[in-house]
Amino acid sequence: MELDITPGQDADITQAEPILEKINPDAFLADKAYDADRLIDRLKERGITVVIPPKRNRTTQRETDFALYRERNLVERFFNKLKQFRAIATRYDKLKSTFLAAVQFASIIILLN
């Protein structure tokens, strides 16, 4: 598992490729916001299964394994549990490194329970 902190105004897709360089997953499960040709091509080059539903306005609709896509709820539930920690939800920490350490600590607590 890999975590990183970004500014609130940045799109999540900007961090997808740098984080993928650090890990080697079998599949990449994401929502429609990650439906970009550049990311999908990069995932296919590395042999990673792409499980991203295509946007409605795509000219060529891609097949998606929705049975596997349903497993994405585990990630969503993890973030919901993470937000139960007050310091994480309100982000009192000013430094990125301090906040990332708090997120990592809360993640360990969640995974141990």
LUMFIMI-42051 format. One record per residue: residue number from 1; residue in one letter; x, y, z negated of N, C-alpha, C in turn. Coordinates in steps of 0.02 Angstrom, whole numbers, padded with zeros to 5 digits. Atoms other than C-alpha are relative to their C-alpha. Layout:
! residues N
{resi:NUM	resn:A	nxx:X	nyy:Y	nzz:Z	caxx:X	cayy:Y	cazz:Z	cxx:X	cyy:Y	czz:Z}
...
***
This chain:
! residues 113
{resi:1	resn:M	nxx:00042	nyy:-00059	nzz:00000	caxx:00000	cayy:00000	cazz:00000	cxx:00044	cyy:00062	czz:00000}
{resi:2	resn:E	nxx:-00039	nyy:-00062	nzz:-00006	caxx:00064	cayy:00173	cazz:00044	cxx:-00047	cyy:00059	czz:-00012}
{resi:3	resn:L	nxx:00039	nyy:-00060	nzz:00014	caxx:00000	cayy:00339	cazz:-00023	cxx:00041	cyy:00062	czz:00017}
{resi:4	resn:D	nxx:-00033	nyy:-00064	nzz:-00012	caxx:00040	cayy:00517	cazz:00029	cxx:-00051	cyy:00055	czz:-00011}
{resi:5	resn:I	nxx:00043	nyy:-00058	nzz:00014	caxx:-00030	cayy:00689	cazz:-00012	cxx:00008	cyy:00049	czz:00057}
{resi:6	resn:T	nxx:-00001	nyy:-00050	nzz:-00053	caxx:-00077	cayy:00815	cazz:00123	cxx:-00039	cyy:00061	czz:-00022}
{resi:7	resn:P	nxx:00041	nyy:-00059	nzz:00015	caxx:-00145	cayy:00992	cazz:00117	cxx:-00073	cyy:-00015	czz:00019}
{resi:8	resn:G	nxx:00071	nyy:00012	nzz:-00011	caxx:-00335	cayy:00996	cazz:00113	cxx:-00024	cyy:00018	czz:00070}
{resi:9	resn:Q	nxx:00023	nyy:-00022	nzz:-00066	caxx:-00349	cayy:01083	cazz:00281	cxx:00028	cyy:-00044	czz:00057}
{resi:10	resn:D	nxx:-00028	nyy:00044	nzz:-00051	caxx:-00247	cayy:00950	cazz:00375	cxx:-00046	cyy:-00059	czz:00014}
{resi:11	resn:A	nxx:00039	nyy:00059	nzz:-00019	caxx:-00335	cayy:00812	cazz:00470	cxx:00038	cyy:-00063	czz:-00023}
{resi:12	resn:D	nxx:-00031	nyy:00061	nzz:00024	caxx:-00302	cayy:00637	cazz:00403	cxx:00040	cyy:-00036	czz:00054}
{resi:13	resn:I	nxx:-00033	nyy:00036	nzz:-00055	caxx:-00251	cayy:00571	cazz:00574	cxx:00072	cyy:00023	czz:00009}
{resi:14	resn:T	nxx:-00069	nyy:-00024	nzz:-00008	caxx:-00093	cayy:00678	cazz:00569	cxx:00049	cyy:-00041	czz:-00041}
{resi:15	resn:Q	nxx:-00044	nyy:00039	nzz:00044	caxx:-00024	cayy:00565	cazz:00432	cxx:-00002	cyy:-00075	czz:00016}
{resi:16	resn:A	nxx:00007	nyy:00071	nzz:-00014	caxx:-00075	cayy:00398	cazz:00509	cxx:00065	cyy:-00031	czz:00026}
{resi:17	resn:E	nxx:-00061	nyy:00028	nzz:-00029	caxx:00082	cayy:00370	cazz:00614	cxx:00059	cyy:00000	czz:-00049}
{resi:18	resn:P	nxx:-00056	nyy:00002	nzz:00048	caxx:00209	cayy:00423	cazz:00480	cxx:-00009	cyy:-00054	czz:-00054}
{resi:19	resn:I	nxx:00011	nyy:00051	nzz:00051	caxx:00128	cayy:00307	cazz:00352	cxx:00006	cyy:-00070	czz:00030}
{resi:20	resn:L	nxx:-00006	nyy:00065	nzz:-00032	caxx:00117	cayy:00164	cazz:00477	cxx:00072	cyy:-00020	czz:00012}
{resi:21	resn:E	nxx:-00072	nyy:00016	nzz:-00008	caxx:00306	cayy:00176	cazz:00502	cxx:00028	cyy:-00034	czz:-00062}
{resi:22	resn:K	nxx:-00025	nyy:00027	nzz:00063	caxx:00328	cayy:00128	cazz:00319	cxx:-00028	cyy:-00069	czz:-00016}
{resi:23	resn:I	nxx:00032	nyy:00063	nzz:00015	caxx:00213	cayy:-00024	cazz:00320	cxx:-00010	cyy:-00041	czz:00064}
{resi:24	resn:N	nxx:00011	nyy:00043	nzz:-00058	caxx:00174	cayy:-00171	cazz:00435	cxx:-00065	cyy:-00040	czz:-00011}
{resi:25	resn:P	nxx:00064	nyy:00035	nzz:00011	caxx:-00013	cayy:-00213	cazz:00425	cxx:-00018	cyy:-00046	czz:00058}
{resi:26	resn:D	nxx:00027	nyy:00043	nzz:-00052	caxx:-00104	cayy:-00348	cazz:00522	cxx:-00055	cyy:00036	czz:00039}
{resi:27	resn:A	nxx:00055	nyy:-00036	nzz:-00032	caxx:-00253	cayy:-00234	cazz:00557	cxx:-00003	cyy:00071	czz:-00028}
{resi:28	resn:F	nxx:00008	nyy:-00070	nzz:00020	caxx:-00292	cayy:-00048	cazz:00549	cxx:-00074	cyy:00015	czz:00002}
{resi:29	resn:L	nxx:00071	nyy:-00015	nzz:00006	caxx:-00468	cayy:-00012	cazz:00485	cxx:-00009	cyy:00073	czz:-00015}
{resi:30	resn:A	nxx:00011	nyy:-00072	nzz:00010	caxx:-00525	cayy:00168	cazz:00502	cxx:-00066	cyy:00020	czz:00030}
{resi:31	resn:D	nxx:00062	nyy:-00024	nzz:-00028	caxx:-00676	cayy:00273	cazz:00542	cxx:00011	cyy:00035	czz:00067}
{resi:32	resn:K	nxx:-00003	nyy:-00030	nzz:-00067	caxx:-00715	cayy:00366	cazz:00703	cxx:00048	cyy:00059	czz:00005}
{resi:33	resn:A	nxx:-00047	nyy:-00057	nzz:-00002	caxx:-00603	cayy:00512	cazz:00654	cxx:00069	cyy:-00021	czz:00025}
{resi:34	resn:Y	nxx:-00065	nyy:00026	nzz:-00021	caxx:-00453	cayy:00402	cazz:00696	cxx:-00002	cyy:-00026	czz:00072}
{resi:35	resn:D	nxx:00007	nyy:00024	nzz:-00069	caxx:-00516	cayy:00362	cazz:00872	cxx:00037	cyy:00047	czz:00048}
{resi:36	resn:A	nxx:-00042	nyy:-00040	nzz:-00045	caxx:-00372	cayy:00440	cazz:00970	cxx:00043	cyy:-00048	czz:00041}
{resi:37	resn:D	nxx:-00037	nyy:00044	nzz:-00044	caxx:-00287	cayy:00361	cazz:01120	cxx:00073	cyy:-00009	czz:-00022}
{resi:38	resn:R	nxx:-00070	nyy:00004	nzz:00020	caxx:-00112	cayy:00402	cazz:01057	cxx:00010	cyy:-00048	czz:-00059}
{resi:39	resn:L	nxx:-00005	nyy:00045	nzz:00058	caxx:-00140	cayy:00314	cazz:00889	cxx:-00016	cyy:-00072	czz:00019}
{resi:40	resn:I	nxx:00020	nyy:00068	nzz:-00020	caxx:-00228	cayy:00165	cazz:00967	cxx:00053	cyy:-00033	czz:00043}
{resi:41	resn:D	nxx:-00054	nyy:00028	nzz:-00041	caxx:-00090	cayy:00142	cazz:01097	cxx:00059	cyy:-00019	czz:-00044}
{resi:42	resn:R	nxx:-00056	nyy:00014	nzz:00046	caxx:00042	cayy:00150	cazz:00958	cxx:-00014	cyy:-00063	czz:-00040}
{resi:43	resn:L	nxx:00017	nyy:00060	nzz:00039	caxx:-00051	cayy:00019	cazz:00856	cxx:00005	cyy:-00063	czz:00043}
{resi:44	resn:K	nxx:-00003	nyy:00058	nzz:-00045	caxx:-00067	cayy:-00097	cazz:01006	cxx:00072	cyy:-00018	czz:00018}
{resi:45	resn:E	nxx:-00071	nyy:00013	nzz:-00013	caxx:00119	cayy:-00078	cazz:01044	cxx:00032	cyy:-00041	czz:-00056}
{resi:46	resn:R	nxx:-00028	nyy:00035	nzz:00058	caxx:00159	cayy:-00140	cazz:00869	cxx:-00036	cyy:-00066	czz:-00015}
{resi:47	resn:G	nxx:00036	nyy:00063	nzz:00010	caxx:00034	cayy:-00285	cazz:00882	cxx:-00048	cyy:00002	czz:-00058}
{resi:48	resn:I	nxx:00047	nyy:-00009	nzz:00055	caxx:-00084	cayy:-00215	cazz:00750	cxx:-00071	cyy:00000	czz:00029}
{resi:49	resn:T	nxx:00069	nyy:00003	nzz:-00022	caxx:-00268	cayy:-00257	cazz:00770	cxx:-00034	cyy:00067	czz:-00015}
{resi:50	resn:V	nxx:00034	nyy:-00065	nzz:00007	caxx:-00366	cayy:-00096	cazz:00799	cxx:-00074	cyy:-00012	czz:-00017}
{resi:51	resn:V	nxx:00069	nyy:00007	nzz:00020	caxx:-00531	cayy:-00092	cazz:00704	cxx:-00027	cyy:00071	czz:-00014}
{resi:52	resn:I	nxx:00025	nyy:-00068	nzz:00004	caxx:-00594	cayy:00084	cazz:00740	cxx:-00059	cyy:00005	czz:00048}
{resi:53	resn:P	nxx:00056	nyy:-00008	nzz:-00046	caxx:-00769	cayy:00113	cazz:00809	cxx:00013	cyy:00059	czz:00047}
{resi:54	resn:P	nxx:-00011	nyy:-00055	nzz:-00048	caxx:-00763	cayy:00219	cazz:00967	cxx:-00048	cyy:00058	czz:-00012}
{resi:55	resn:K	nxx:00044	nyy:-00058	nzz:00004	caxx:-00832	cayy:00395	cazz:00965	cxx:-00054	cyy:-00007	czz:00054}
{resi:56	resn:R	nxx:00057	nyy:00005	nzz:-00046	caxx:-00998	cayy:00414	cazz:01053	cxx:00015	cyy:00032	czz:00067}
{resi:57	resn:N	nxx:-00013	nyy:-00035	nzz:-00062	caxx:-00927	cayy:00533	cazz:01184	cxx:00058	cyy:-00029	czz:00040}
{resi:58	resn:R	nxx:-00053	nyy:00033	nzz:-00037	caxx:-00790	cayy:00413	cazz:01243	cxx:-00026	cyy:-00025	czz:00067}
{resi:59	resn:T	nxx:00022	nyy:00022	nzz:-00066	caxx:-00800	cayy:00375	cazz:01429	cxx:00000	cyy:-00076	czz:00006}
{resi:60	resn:T	nxx:-00003	nyy:00073	nzz:00001	caxx:-00746	cayy:00194	cazz:01407	cxx:-00004	cyy:-00022	czz:-00073}
{resi:61	resn:Q	nxx:00011	nyy:00023	nzz:00068	caxx:-00817	cayy:00117	cazz:01250	cxx:00042	cyy:-00063	czz:-00013}
{resi:62	resn:R	nxx:-00043	nyy:00055	nzz:00020	caxx:-00699	cayy:-00003	cazz:01160	cxx:-00039	cyy:-00048	czz:-00044}
{resi:63	resn:E	nxx:00030	nyy:00050	nzz:00044	caxx:-00752	cayy:-00165	cazz:01077	cxx:00029	cyy:00007	czz:-00071}
{resi:64	resn:T	nxx:-00022	nyy:-00004	nzz:00069	caxx:-00742	cayy:-00164	cazz:00887	cxx:-00026	cyy:-00060	czz:-00038}
{resi:65	resn:D	nxx:00019	nyy:00056	nzz:00042	caxx:-00745	cayy:-00309	cazz:00765	cxx:-00035	cyy:00027	czz:-00062}
{resi:66	resn:F	nxx:00036	nyy:-00030	nzz:00056	caxx:-00883	cayy:-00245	cazz:00650	cxx:-00002	cyy:-00045	czz:-00061}
{resi:67	resn:A	nxx:-00005	nyy:00044	nzz:00058	caxx:-00870	cayy:-00398	cazz:00539	cxx:00062	cyy:00018	czz:-00042}
{resi:68	resn:L	nxx:-00061	nyy:-00022	nzz:00035	caxx:-00692	cayy:-00345	cazz:00496	cxx:-00006	cyy:00072	czz:-00024}
{resi:69	resn:Y	nxx:00008	nyy:-00071	nzz:00018	caxx:-00741	cayy:-00161	cazz:00493	cxx:-00038	cyy:00008	czz:-00066}
{resi:70	resn:R	nxx:00037	nyy:-00003	nzz:00063	caxx:-00859	cayy:-00197	cazz:00349	cxx:00045	cyy:-00005	czz:-00061}
{resi:71	resn:E	nxx:-00048	nyy:00004	nzz:00055	caxx:-00707	cayy:-00233	cazz:00241	cxx:00027	cyy:00069	czz:-00020}
{resi:72	resn:R	nxx:-00023	nyy:-00067	nzz:00015	caxx:-00669	cayy:-00047	cazz:00248	cxx:-00032	cyy:00028	czz:-00064}
{resi:73	resn:N	nxx:00033	nyy:-00023	nzz:00061	caxx:-00790	cayy:-00025	cazz:00103	cxx:00045	cyy:-00009	czz:-00061}
{resi:74	resn:L	nxx:-00046	nyy:00009	nzz:00055	caxx:-00652	cayy:-00089	cazz:-00011	cxx:00044	cyy:00062	czz:-00010}
{resi:75	resn:V	nxx:-00040	nyy:-00061	nzz:00003	caxx:-00548	cayy:00064	cazz:00031	cxx:-00042	cyy:00057	czz:-00027}
{resi:76	resn:E	nxx:00044	nyy:-00053	nzz:00023	caxx:-00696	cayy:00180	cazz:00006	cxx:-00015	cyy:-00007	czz:-00075}
{resi:77	resn:R	nxx:00013	nyy:00011	nzz:00071	caxx:-00735	cayy:00101	cazz:-00163	cxx:00062	cyy:00017	czz:-00041}
{resi:78	resn:F	nxx:-00061	nyy:-00018	nzz:00035	caxx:-00552	cayy:00121	cazz:-00213	cxx:00005	cyy:00075	czz:-00010}
{resi:79	resn:F	nxx:-00002	nyy:-00073	nzz:00006	caxx:-00559	cayy:00308	cazz:-00176	cxx:-00053	cyy:00026	czz:-00049}
{resi:80	resn:N	nxx:00051	nyy:-00020	nzz:00049	caxx:-00721	cayy:00322	cazz:-00275	cxx:00024	cyy:-00012	czz:-00071}
{resi:81	resn:K	nxx:-00027	nyy:00014	nzz:00067	caxx:-00637	cayy:00240	cazz:-00424	cxx:00055	cyy:00049	czz:-00018}
{resi:82	resn:L	nxx:-00055	nyy:-00047	nzz:00011	caxx:-00487	cayy:00353	cazz:-00403	cxx:-00027	cyy:00069	czz:-00021}
{resi:83	resn:K	nxx:00029	nyy:-00064	nzz:00016	caxx:-00599	cayy:00506	cazz:-00411	cxx:-00031	cyy:00002	czz:-00070}
{resi:84	resn:Q	nxx:00026	nyy:00002	nzz:00069	caxx:-00663	cayy:00449	cazz:-00582	cxx:00051	cyy:00028	czz:-00050}
{resi:85	resn:F	nxx:-00052	nyy:-00029	nzz:00042	caxx:-00497	cayy:00508	cazz:-00654	cxx:-00004	cyy:00076	czz:00007}
{resi:86	resn:R	nxx:00012	nyy:-00073	nzz:-00002	caxx:-00525	cayy:00691	cazz:-00700	cxx:00058	cyy:00039	czz:00030}
{resi:87	resn:A	nxx:-00058	nyy:-00036	nzz:-00025	caxx:-00348	cayy:00747	cazz:-00663	cxx:00009	cyy:-00009	czz:00075}
{resi:88	resn:I	nxx:-00004	nyy:00012	nzz:-00072	caxx:-00359	cayy:00671	cazz:-00489	cxx:-00055	cyy:00039	czz:00036}
{resi:89	resn:A	nxx:00057	nyy:-00032	nzz:-00033	caxx:-00531	cayy:00739	cazz:-00447	cxx:00007	cyy:00077	czz:00003}
{resi:90	resn:T	nxx:-00005	nyy:-00073	nzz:00003	caxx:-00489	cayy:00918	cazz:-00499	cxx:00068	cyy:00026	czz:00020}
{resi:91	resn:R	nxx:-00069	nyy:-00017	nzz:-00019	caxx:-00303	cayy:00918	cazz:-00455	cxx:00027	cyy:00061	czz:-00039}
{resi:92	resn:Y	nxx:-00029	nyy:-00052	nzz:00042	caxx:-00235	cayy:01019	cazz:-00600	cxx:00074	cyy:00010	czz:00015}
{resi:93	resn:D	nxx:-00072	nyy:-00004	nzz:-00013	caxx:-00056	cayy:00981	cazz:-00548	cxx:00015	cyy:00047	czz:00058}
{resi:94	resn:K	nxx:-00019	nyy:-00047	nzz:-00053	caxx:00029	cayy:01115	cazz:-00444	cxx:00049	cyy:-00031	czz:00049}
{resi:95	resn:L	nxx:-00051	nyy:00031	nzz:-00043	caxx:00173	cayy:01011	cazz:-00377	cxx:-00026	cyy:-00063	czz:00034}
{resi:96	resn:K	nxx:00020	nyy:00060	nzz:-00037	caxx:00145	cayy:00880	cazz:-00243	cxx:00027	cyy:-00063	czz:-00033}
{resi:97	resn:S	nxx:-00032	nyy:00060	nzz:00029	caxx:00266	cayy:00760	cazz:-00327	cxx:-00035	cyy:-00020	czz:-00065}
{resi:98	resn:T	nxx:00034	nyy:00016	nzz:00062	caxx:00176	cayy:00772	cazz:-00494	cxx:-00069	cyy:-00029	czz:00013}
{resi:99	resn:F	nxx:00066	nyy:00025	nzz:-00017	caxx:00005	cayy:00747	cazz:-00416	cxx:00004	cyy:-00070	czz:00031}
{resi:100	resn:L	nxx:-00009	nyy:00066	nzz:-00031	caxx:00067	cayy:00600	cazz:-00311	cxx:00016	cyy:-00052	czz:-00054}
{resi:101	resn:A	nxx:-00016	nyy:00046	nzz:00055	caxx:00138	cayy:00520	cazz:-00469	cxx:-00064	cyy:-00017	czz:-00039}
{resi:102	resn:A	nxx:00063	nyy:00012	nzz:00036	caxx:-00032	cayy:00540	cazz:-00555	cxx:-00046	cyy:-00046	czz:00041}
{resi:103	resn:V	nxx:00041	nyy:00043	nzz:-00043	caxx:-00120	cayy:00462	cazz:-00405	cxx:00027	cyy:-00071	czz:00000}
{resi:104	resn:Q	nxx:-00030	nyy:00066	nzz:00001	caxx:00002	cayy:00317	cazz:-00404	cxx:-00013	cyy:-00035	czz:-00067}
{resi:105	resn:F	nxx:00013	nyy:00029	nzz:00066	caxx:-00020	cayy:00291	cazz:-00592	cxx:-00073	cyy:-00022	czz:-00005}
{resi:106	resn:A	nxx:00071	nyy:00018	nzz:00001	caxx:-00210	cayy:00293	cazz:-00576	cxx:-00014	cyy:-00060	czz:00045}
{resi:107	resn:S	nxx:00008	nyy:00057	nzz:-00046	caxx:-00198	cayy:00172	cazz:-00429	cxx:00022	cyy:-00064	czz:-00033}
{resi:108	resn:I	nxx:-00024	nyy:00060	nzz:00036	caxx:-00098	cayy:00050	cazz:-00534	cxx:-00050	cyy:-00022	czz:-00051}
{resi:109	resn:I	nxx:00051	nyy:00017	nzz:00051	caxx:-00227	cayy:00059	cazz:-00672	cxx:-00060	cyy:-00033	czz:00033}
{resi:110	resn:I	nxx:00058	nyy:00029	nzz:-00036	caxx:-00367	cayy:00025	cazz:-00546	cxx:00016	cyy:-00070	czz:00023}
{resi:111	resn:L	nxx:-00017	nyy:00066	nzz:-00027	caxx:-00275	cayy:-00121	cazz:-00468	cxx:00011	cyy:-00052	czz:-00055}
{resi:112	resn:L	nxx:-00009	nyy:00047	nzz:00055	caxx:-00235	cayy:-00198	cazz:-00637	cxx:-00066	cyy:-00021	czz:-00032}
{resi:113	resn:N	nxx:00066	nyy:00016	nzz:00028	caxx:-00418	cayy:-00193	cazz:-00691	cxx:-00036	cyy:-00044	czz:00047}
***
